[in-house]
Amino acid sequence: MAVAAAGLSFFKLSFLLSLLSGGSNIPDPISRPGLVGKFPPSCNRIECPSYEVIHAGNGYEIRRYEKTVWISTEPIQDISLVDATRTAFFQLFAYIQGKNEYHQKIEMTAPVISQVSPSDGPFCESSFTVSFYVPKKNQPDPAPAKNLHIQKWNSTYVAVRQFSGFVSDSTVGEEAAALSASLKGTAWANAIKKSKEDGGVGSDSAYTVAQYNSPFEFSGRVNEIWLPFQIDI
C-alpha cells in the first residue's frame, strides 16, 4: 500500500509539474489555433468546472460558469509565464497533498489557470496568479493555507479561445491577441470592457490561461485563453 501511495503521489507530482512548467518542447503534431468547442479529454477523468455554452462565434465561444472556488497563489512577478507557474507549482502541490490548515488531501482537478497581468515593456516583469479549481465537495469550506488565498467566483461569463500543443511564452500572447481581435465589434467585447471598468472577475488581469492536459498526452491537447466578465441582468 505504501508503494502504491508513493507511486500515485509521484504521478500527481509529474502531472502538475508538467502543467505548471509549460510541458515539453515536443510540438503537438496536430497543433491548431482557434479551436472551438473541443471538450478537454482530461475532464473525462478528473473533475472540471461545469459550464453552459451561450454563444459560438468565429474562433471563440461564450460560456457561463456556475459558482466556482479556486485556491490561488499570491501574485508572482516574472517575465515568463512558464517560469512563474513553475514557481507556483510547489505551493499548490503541497496544498493538495495536505499542507493546509485542515491537513486535508485534495483530489486532482483541471484546469490549472494562470491570470496574467502583462508588464508595460518587453523586458519588464509581469504579474501571474496561478490557481487550482477546488473540487465541489470541498467548495463549501475550502481549506485555508499560508501564502495562498481563496477566490470565490459568482456565476461568471467567459469568452474562450482554444488552442492545442504545449503552452509557451511565445504562444499565449498571440492567442490572447487573437481572441481580442475575434471579439472586436461584438456586444461581448463591450460587456468585457464594462466588467473590467466595474471591477468584475478578472478586472486585474489582461487574460487568463487555462491548461488541462497530462504531460503524457502529446496530441489532442486543449488549452484555453479566458476573458471572464459579468453581465448585469
ABEGO torsion letter per residue (X at the ends): XAAAAAAAAAAAAAAAAAAAAGEBABBBAABBBGBBGBBBAAAAABBBBBBBBABBBBGBBBBBBBBBBBBBBBBBBBABAAAAAAAAAAAAAAAAAGBBAAGBBBBBBOBBBBBBBBBABAABBBBBBBBBBBBAAAAABBBBBBGBBBBBBBBBBBBBBBBBEBBBAAAAAAAAAAAAAAABGBAAAAAAAAAAAAGBBGAABABBBBBABBAABABGBBBBBBBBBBBBX
